[in-house]
Amino acid sequence: MAGKVIELNEQNWEQEVLNSDKPVLVDFWAPWCGPCRLLAPIIEELAEELGDKVKVAKVNTDENPNLAIQYGVRAIPTIMLFKNGEVVDTRIGVQPKEMLKQMVLAHLD
């Protein structure tokens, strides 16, 4: 599974995020969002580097607006880290890879 960014939607959200046995880093984004496009390669790199410890996933907020509303996403990109089905950390806007990596590592057992 290392290296693969999972595309999330309302159908697979519960299985992939809420019921995941490892933390899940979720990038809420949209195709028209310039900063989201800047963040995309960073998300891919994190999937490569951390994929054995954490799931890395994306939610297109245009296609899945209810997920964005449910989790209070008001600006994109928004990056949330889920552990045991709960949000444990959130970052808004483009973030340096190392900052996101440290966010994930801080929540690993």
DSSP file (Angstrom, degrees, kcal/mol; ACC not computed):
  #  RESIDUE AA STRUCTURE BP1 BP2  ACC     N-H-->O    O-->H-N    N-H-->O    O-->H-N    TCO  KAPPA ALPHA  PHI   PSI    X-CA   Y-CA   Z-CA
    1    1 A M    >         0   0    0      0, 0.0     3,-1.7     0, 0.0    51,-0.1   0.000 360.0 360.0 360.0 -19.3    0.0    0.0    0.0
    2    2 A A  T 3   +     0   0    0      1,-0.2    46,-0.2    53,-0.1    45,-0.1  -0.260 360.0  22.8 -56.5 135.9    3.0    2.3    0.4
    3    3 A G  T 3  S+     0   0    0     44,-2.0     2,-0.5     1,-0.2    45,-0.3   0.361  93.0 115.4  94.4  -6.3    3.1    5.1   -2.1
    4    4 A K    <   -     0   0    0     -3,-1.7     2,-0.6    43,-0.3    52,-0.5  -0.865  53.0-149.8-106.6 127.2   -0.6    5.1   -3.1
    5    5 A V  E     -a   56   0A   0     -2,-0.5     2,-0.4    50,-0.1    52,-0.3  -0.834  22.0-137.1 -90.6 124.1   -2.9    8.1   -2.4
    6    6 A I  E     -a   57   0A   0     50,-2.6    52,-2.6    -2,-0.6     2,-0.7  -0.651   6.0-135.9 -84.7 132.7   -6.4    6.9   -1.9
    7    7 A E  E     -a   58   0A   0     -2,-0.4     2,-0.3    50,-0.2    52,-0.2  -0.808  27.9-156.1 -87.5 116.6   -9.2    8.8   -3.5
    8    8 A L  E     +a   59   0A   0     50,-3.2    52,-0.6    -2,-0.7     2,-0.3  -0.644  20.8 162.3 -96.8 151.4  -12.0    9.1   -0.9
    9    9 A N     >  -     0   0    0     -2,-0.3     4,-1.4    50,-0.1     3,-0.3  -0.891  56.2 -84.9-149.8-179.3  -15.7    9.7   -1.4
   10   10 A E  T  4 S+     0   0    0     -2,-0.3     4,-0.4     1,-0.2    54,-0.0   0.785 123.8  55.9 -64.5 -25.5  -18.8    9.3    0.7
   11   11 A Q  T  4 S+     0   0    0      1,-0.2     4,-0.3     2,-0.1    -1,-0.2   0.873 118.4  28.2 -75.9 -37.3  -19.0    5.6   -0.2
   12   12 A N  T  > S+     0   0    0     -3,-0.3     4,-2.9     1,-0.1     5,-0.3   0.451  93.7  96.6-104.6   0.4  -15.6    4.6    1.0
   13   13 A W  H  X>S+     0   0    0     -4,-1.4     4,-2.9     1,-0.2     5,-1.2   0.925  84.9  47.3 -55.5 -51.6  -15.1    7.2    3.8
   14   14 A E  I  4>S+     0   0    0     -4,-0.4     5,-2.4     3,-0.2    -1,-0.2   0.934 117.9  41.2 -59.8 -47.9  -16.2    5.0    6.7
   15   15 A Q  I  45S+     0   0    0     -4,-0.3    -2,-0.2     3,-0.2    -1,-0.2   0.936 122.9  37.6 -65.5 -47.6  -14.1    2.0    5.6
   16   16 A E  I  <5S+     0   0    0     -4,-2.9    -2,-0.2     3,-0.1    -3,-0.2   0.797 134.3  14.6 -79.8 -29.4  -11.0    3.9    4.6
   17   17 A V  I ><5S+     0   0    0     -4,-2.9     3,-1.1    -5,-0.3    68,-0.5   0.823 126.9  40.1-111.7 -61.0  -11.0    6.6    7.4
   18   18 A L  I 3 <S+     0   0    0     -5,-1.2    -3,-0.2     1,-0.3    -4,-0.2   0.847 126.0  35.4 -66.7 -34.6  -13.3    5.9   10.3
   19   19 A N  T 3 <S+     0   0    0     -5,-2.4    -1,-0.3    -6,-0.3    -4,-0.1   0.229  87.3 132.3-102.7  13.9  -12.6    2.2   10.5
   20   20 A S    <   -     0   0    0     -3,-1.1    64,-0.3    -6,-0.2    65,-0.1  -0.389  52.7-146.6 -69.3 141.0   -8.9    2.4    9.5
   21   21 A D  S    S+     0   0    0     -2,-0.1    -1,-0.1     2,-0.1    -4,-0.0   0.501  85.3  42.0 -84.9  -4.1   -6.4    0.5   11.7
   22   22 A K  S    S-     0   0    0     -5,-0.1    32,-0.1     1,-0.1    33,-0.1  -0.936 103.4 -78.4-134.7 162.9   -3.8    3.1   11.1
   23   23 A P        -     0   0    0      0, 0.0    32,-2.8     0, 0.0     2,-0.4  -0.159  41.8-145.3 -58.0 154.3   -3.8    6.9   11.0
   24   24 A V  E     -bC  55  82A   0     58,-2.5    58,-3.0    30,-0.2     2,-0.6  -0.983   4.8-154.5-128.6 121.5   -5.2    8.6    7.9
   25   25 A L  E     -bC  56  81A   0     30,-3.1    32,-3.1    -2,-0.4     2,-0.5  -0.859  20.8-165.5 -92.8 118.0   -3.8   11.9    6.5
   26   26 A V  E     -bC  57  80A   0     54,-3.5    54,-2.7    -2,-0.6     2,-0.6  -0.922  12.1-159.6-115.6 126.0   -6.7   13.4    4.4
   27   27 A D  E     -bC  58  79A   0     30,-2.4    32,-2.8    -2,-0.5     2,-0.6  -0.911   7.5-156.5-102.6 112.6   -6.2   16.3    1.9
   28   28 A F  E     +bC  59  78A   0     50,-3.3    50,-1.5    -2,-0.6     2,-0.2  -0.822  35.8 146.9 -87.9 122.7   -9.5   18.2    1.2
   29   29 A W  E     -b   60   0A   0     30,-2.7    32,-3.4    -2,-0.6    33,-0.4  -0.838  37.8-143.9-146.5 175.0   -9.0   19.8   -2.2
   30   30 A A    >   -     0   0    0     -2,-0.2     3,-1.5    30,-0.2     6,-0.1  -0.981  27.6-120.2-147.6 149.6  -10.7   20.9   -5.5
   31   31 A P  T 3  S+     0   0    0      0, 0.0     6,-0.1     0, 0.0    -1,-0.1   0.791 111.7  53.2 -61.0 -29.9   -9.4   20.9   -9.1
   32   32 A W  T 3  S+     0   0    0      4,-0.0     2,-0.7    -3,-0.0    -3,-0.0   0.523  84.8 103.9 -82.7  -5.8   -9.8   24.7   -9.5
   33   33 A C    <>  -     0   0    0     -3,-1.5     4,-1.6     1,-0.2    -3,-0.2  -0.691  54.8-163.0 -87.9 110.7   -7.8   25.5   -6.4
   34   34 A G  H  > S+     0   0    0     -2,-0.7     4,-1.6     1,-0.2     3,-0.4   0.929  91.2  49.2 -58.0 -50.3   -4.3   26.7   -7.2
   35   35 A P  H  > S+     0   0    0      0, 0.0     4,-1.8     0, 0.0    -1,-0.2   0.848 106.7  58.1 -59.7 -32.1   -2.8   26.1   -3.8
   36   36 A C  H  > S+     0   0    0      1,-0.2     4,-1.6     2,-0.2    -2,-0.2   0.898 104.2  51.2 -62.8 -39.2   -4.3   22.6   -3.8
   37   37 A R  H  < S+     0   0    0     -4,-1.6    -1,-0.2    -3,-0.4    -3,-0.1   0.848 108.1  52.5 -67.1 -33.1   -2.3   21.9   -7.0
   38   38 A L  H  < S+     0   0    0     -4,-1.6     4,-0.4     1,-0.2    -1,-0.2   0.856 111.4  47.0 -67.0 -34.8    0.9   23.1   -5.2
   39   39 A L  H >X S+     0   0    0     -4,-1.8     4,-2.2     1,-0.2     3,-0.7   0.765  91.6  83.1 -77.9 -26.0    0.2   20.7   -2.3
   40   40 A A  H 3X S+     0   0    0     -4,-1.6     4,-2.2     1,-0.3    -1,-0.2   0.862  90.2  47.3 -51.7 -47.9   -0.5   17.7   -4.5
   41   41 A P  H 3> S+     0   0    0      0, 0.0     4,-2.3     0, 0.0    -1,-0.3   0.844 110.6  53.9 -66.0 -29.3    3.1   16.6   -5.1
   42   42 A I  H <> S+     0   0    0     -3,-0.7     4,-2.4    -4,-0.4    -2,-0.2   0.916 108.0  49.5 -66.8 -42.3    3.8   17.0   -1.4
   43   43 A I  H  X S+     0   0    0     -4,-2.2     4,-2.0     2,-0.2    -1,-0.2   0.912 110.6  50.7 -61.7 -42.6    0.9   14.6   -0.6
   44   44 A E  H  X S+     0   0    0     -4,-2.2     4,-1.9    -5,-0.2    -2,-0.2   0.915 110.3  49.4 -60.8 -43.6    2.2   12.1   -3.1
   45   45 A E  H  X S+     0   0    0     -4,-2.3     4,-2.6     1,-0.2    -2,-0.2   0.894 109.0  52.0 -64.6 -39.9    5.7   12.3   -1.5
   46   46 A L  H  X S+     0   0    0     -4,-2.4     4,-3.0     1,-0.2     5,-0.3   0.886 106.9  53.7 -63.8 -37.7    4.2   11.7    1.9
   47   47 A A  H  X S+     0   0    0     -4,-2.0   -44,-2.0     1,-0.2     4,-1.3   0.912 111.6  46.0 -61.3 -41.6    2.4    8.7    0.6
   48   48 A E  H  < S+     0   0    0     -4,-1.9    -2,-0.2   -45,-0.3    -1,-0.2   0.920 120.4  38.2 -64.9 -44.3    5.7    7.3   -0.7
   49   49 A E  H  < S+     0   0    0     -4,-2.6    -2,-0.2     1,-0.2    -3,-0.2   0.826 131.5  23.4 -80.6 -33.0    7.6    8.1    2.5
   50   50 A L  H >X S+     0   0    0     -4,-3.0     3,-2.3    -5,-0.2     4,-2.1   0.352  83.6 112.7-116.8   3.9    5.0    7.2    5.2
   51   51 A G  T 3< S+     0   0    0     -4,-1.3    -1,-0.1     1,-0.3    -3,-0.1   0.686  76.0  56.4 -58.3 -21.6    2.7    4.8    3.4
   52   52 A D  T 34 S+     0   0    0     -4,-0.2    -1,-0.3    -3,-0.2     3,-0.1   0.690 117.7  34.0 -81.4 -16.5    3.7    1.9    5.6
   53   53 A K  T <4 S+     0   0    0     -3,-2.3     2,-0.3     1,-0.3    -2,-0.2   0.670 126.6  19.4-106.9 -23.9    2.7    3.8    8.8
   54   54 A V  S  < S-     0   0    0     -4,-2.1     2,-0.3   -32,-0.1    -1,-0.3  -0.989  71.6-116.4-148.7 148.7   -0.2    5.9    7.7
   55   55 A K  E     - b   0  24A   0    -32,-2.8   -30,-3.1    -2,-0.3     2,-0.5  -0.711  26.4-154.5 -83.6 142.3   -2.8    6.0    4.9
   56   56 A V  E     +ab   5  25A   0    -52,-0.5   -50,-2.6    -2,-0.3     2,-0.3  -0.984  24.4 164.6-119.4 128.7   -2.6    9.1    2.7
   57   57 A A  E     -ab   6  26A   0    -32,-3.1   -30,-2.4    -2,-0.5     2,-0.3  -0.911  25.8-143.9-144.4 164.3   -5.9   10.1    1.0
   58   58 A K  E     -ab   7  27A   0    -52,-2.6   -50,-3.2    -2,-0.3     2,-0.4  -0.970   3.1-158.7-132.7 146.8   -7.6   13.0   -0.8
   59   59 A V  E     -ab   8  28A   0    -32,-2.8   -30,-2.7    -2,-0.3     2,-0.8  -0.985  15.2-143.2-125.2 119.5  -11.2   14.2   -0.9
   60   60 A N  E  >  - b   0  29A   0    -52,-0.6     4,-1.7    -2,-0.4     3,-0.5  -0.732  12.7-159.8 -78.2 110.4  -12.4   16.3   -3.9
   61   61 A T  T  4 S+     0   0    0    -32,-3.4   -31,-0.2    -2,-0.8    -1,-0.2   0.739  87.2  59.7 -70.2 -21.8  -14.7   18.8   -2.1
   62   62 A D  T  4 S+     0   0    0    -33,-0.4    -1,-0.2     1,-0.2   -32,-0.1   0.886 114.6  35.8 -68.6 -37.9  -16.6   19.6   -5.3
   63   63 A E  T  4 S+     0   0    0     -3,-0.5    -2,-0.2     1,-0.2    -1,-0.2   0.686 129.3  34.8 -87.3 -20.5  -17.6   15.9   -5.7
   64   64 A N    >X  +     0   0    0     -4,-1.7     4,-1.4     1,-0.1     3,-0.7  -0.451  64.9 153.5-132.7  59.7  -18.0   15.3   -2.0
   65   65 A P  H 3> S+     0   0    0      0, 0.0     4,-2.5     0, 0.0     5,-0.2   0.817  70.5  62.6 -62.7 -30.4  -19.4   18.5   -0.4
   66   66 A N  H 3> S+     0   0    0      1,-0.2     4,-2.8     2,-0.2     5,-0.1   0.866 101.6  51.1 -65.2 -34.9  -21.1   16.7    2.4
   67   67 A L  H <> S+     0   0    0     -3,-0.7     4,-1.8     2,-0.2    -1,-0.2   0.917 110.5  49.1 -66.4 -41.7  -17.8   15.4    3.8
   68   68 A A  H  <>S+     0   0    0     -4,-1.4     5,-2.9     2,-0.2    -2,-0.2   0.922 114.5  45.1 -62.1 -43.8  -16.3   18.9    3.7
   69   69 A I  H ><5S+     0   0    0     -4,-2.5     3,-1.6     1,-0.2    -2,-0.2   0.929 109.8  55.0 -64.7 -45.7  -19.4   20.3    5.5
   70   70 A Q  H 3<5S+     0   0    0     -4,-2.8    -1,-0.2     1,-0.3    -2,-0.2   0.844 114.5  39.9 -57.7 -36.0  -19.4   17.4    8.0
   71   71 A Y  T 3<5S-     0   0    0     -4,-1.8    -1,-0.3    -5,-0.1    -2,-0.2   0.229 114.3-112.9-103.0  14.0  -15.8   18.1    9.0
   72   72 A G  T < 5 +     0   0    0     -3,-1.6     2,-0.7     1,-0.2    -3,-0.2   0.776  49.4 172.0  67.7  28.7  -16.1   21.9    8.9
   73   73 A V      < +     0   0    0     -5,-2.9    -1,-0.2    -6,-0.2     3,-0.1  -0.624   8.3 160.7 -74.7 114.8  -13.8   22.5    6.0
   74   74 A R        +     0   0    0     -2,-0.7     2,-0.3     1,-0.3    -1,-0.2   0.569  63.3  29.3-110.4 -16.3  -14.2   26.2    5.1
   75   75 A A  S    S-     0   0    0     18,-0.0    -1,-0.3   -47,-0.0    18,-0.1  -0.987  86.1 -99.8-142.4 149.5  -11.0   26.7    3.1
   76   76 A I  S    S+     0   0    0     -2,-0.3   -40,-0.1     1,-0.2   -47,-0.1  -0.953  92.9  41.9-126.5 149.9   -8.9   24.4    0.9
   77   77 A P  S    S+     0   0    0      0, 0.0    16,-3.6     0, 0.0     2,-0.4   0.461  73.3 167.0 -73.8 143.9   -6.5   22.9    1.0
   78   78 A T  E     -CD  28  92A   0    -50,-1.5   -50,-3.3    14,-0.2     2,-0.5  -0.998  18.2-159.3-121.0 130.7   -7.3   21.6    4.4
   79   79 A I  E     -CD  27  91A   0     12,-3.3    12,-2.7    -2,-0.4     2,-0.4  -0.950  11.0-175.8-113.2 124.6   -5.3   18.6    5.7
   80   80 A M  E     -CD  26  90A   0    -54,-2.7   -54,-3.5    -2,-0.5     2,-0.6  -0.944  16.6-147.9-121.1 142.4   -6.7   16.6    8.6
   81   81 A L  E     -CD  25  89A   0      8,-2.8     7,-3.3    -2,-0.4     8,-1.1  -0.949  16.6-163.6-108.6 122.6   -5.1   13.7   10.4
   82   82 A F  E     +CD  24  87A   0    -58,-3.0   -58,-2.5    -2,-0.6     2,-0.4  -0.859  10.1 178.5-105.7 138.7   -7.5   11.0   11.6
   83   83 A K  E >  S- D   0  86A   0      3,-2.8     3,-1.8    -2,-0.4   -62,-0.1  -0.983  75.0  -6.6-139.5 128.9   -6.7    8.4   14.3
   84   84 A N  T 3  S-     0   0    0     -2,-0.4   -66,-0.1   -64,-0.3     3,-0.1   0.863 131.4 -56.2  52.9  38.4   -9.2    5.9   15.5
   85   85 A G  T 3  S+     0   0    0    -68,-0.5     2,-0.3     1,-0.2    -1,-0.3   0.465 117.8 105.8  79.6   1.6  -11.9    7.6   13.5
   86   86 A E  E <  S-D   83   0A   0     -3,-1.8    -3,-2.8   -69,-0.1     2,-0.5  -0.872  76.6-111.2-116.9 147.7  -11.3   11.0   15.1
   87   87 A V  E     +D   82   0A   0     -2,-0.3    -5,-0.3    -5,-0.2     3,-0.1  -0.646  37.3 170.1 -72.9 123.4   -9.6   14.2   13.9
   88   88 A V  E     +     0   0A   0     -7,-3.3     2,-0.3    -2,-0.5    -6,-0.2   0.562  64.0   9.9-111.1 -14.4   -6.4   14.6   15.9
   89   89 A D  E     -D   81   0A   0     -8,-1.1    -8,-2.8     2,-0.0    -1,-0.4  -0.972  59.8-166.5-162.3 151.1   -4.8   17.5   14.0
   90   90 A T  E     -D   80   0A   0     -2,-0.3     2,-0.4   -10,-0.2   -10,-0.2  -0.999   3.0-173.8-142.9 141.4   -5.6   19.9   11.2
   91   91 A R  E     -D   79   0A   0    -12,-2.7   -12,-3.3    -2,-0.3     2,-0.4  -0.995  11.7-153.2-132.8 141.0   -3.7   22.3    9.0
   92   92 A I  E     +D   78   0A   0     -2,-0.4   -14,-0.2   -14,-0.2   -16,-0.1  -0.953  58.2  10.5-117.3 133.4   -5.2   24.8    6.5
   93   93 A G  S    S-     0   0    0    -16,-3.6     2,-0.2    -2,-0.4   -14,-0.1  -0.218 108.0 -31.2  93.7 173.5   -3.3   26.0    3.4
   94   94 A V        -     0   0    0    -18,-0.1    -2,-0.1    -2,-0.1   -58,-0.1  -0.479  66.4-168.0 -67.5 130.5   -0.2   24.8    1.7
   95   95 A Q        -     0   0    0     -2,-0.2    -2,-0.1    -4,-0.1     2,-0.1  -0.904  26.8-101.6-120.9 147.6    2.2   23.3    4.3
   96   96 A P     >  -     0   0    0      0, 0.0     4,-1.9     0, 0.0     3,-0.4  -0.391  33.7-119.9 -63.2 146.2    5.9   22.4    4.0
   97   97 A K  H  > S+     0   0    0      1,-0.2     4,-2.8     2,-0.2     5,-0.2   0.904 112.1  54.1 -55.2 -44.6    6.3   18.6    3.6
   98   98 A E  H  > S+     0   0    0      1,-0.2     4,-2.5     2,-0.2    -1,-0.2   0.869 106.1  52.5 -61.8 -36.3    8.4   18.4    6.8
   99   99 A M  H  > S+     0   0    0     -3,-0.4     4,-2.0     2,-0.2    -1,-0.2   0.926 112.5  44.4 -65.0 -43.9    5.7   20.1    8.9
  100  100 A L  H  X S+     0   0    0     -4,-1.9     4,-2.1     2,-0.2    -2,-0.2   0.893 112.4  52.8 -66.7 -39.0    3.1   17.6    7.6
  101  101 A K  H  X S+     0   0    0     -4,-2.8     4,-2.8    -5,-0.2    -2,-0.2   0.924 110.0  47.6 -62.3 -44.3    5.5   14.7    8.2
  102  102 A Q  H  X S+     0   0    0     -4,-2.5     4,-2.2     1,-0.2    -1,-0.2   0.867 107.8  56.7 -65.0 -36.0    6.1   15.8   11.8
  103  103 A M  H  < S+     0   0    0     -4,-2.0     4,-0.5     2,-0.2    -1,-0.2   0.926 112.1  42.1 -59.0 -45.0    2.4   16.2   12.3
  104  104 A V  H >< S+     0   0    0     -4,-2.1     3,-1.7     1,-0.2     4,-0.3   0.953 113.3  50.9 -66.9 -50.4    1.9   12.6   11.3
  105  105 A L  H >< S+     0   0    0     -4,-2.8     3,-1.2     1,-0.3    -1,-0.2   0.823 101.8  62.5 -60.6 -32.2    4.9   11.2   13.2
  106  106 A A  T 3< S+     0   0    0     -4,-2.2    -1,-0.3     1,-0.2    -2,-0.2   0.725 106.5  46.1 -64.9 -21.0    3.7   13.0   16.4
  107  107 A H  T <  S+     0   0    0     -3,-1.7     2,-0.3    -4,-0.5    -1,-0.2   0.315  86.3 107.5-107.7   8.0    0.6   10.9   16.4
  108  108 A L    <         0   0    0     -3,-1.2   -54,-0.0    -4,-0.3   -86,-0.0  -0.656 360.0 360.0 -84.4 143.1    2.1    7.5   15.7
  109  109 A D              0   0    0     -2,-0.3    -1,-0.1     0, 0.0    -4,-0.0   0.478 360.0 360.0 -75.0 360.0    2.2    5.0   18.6
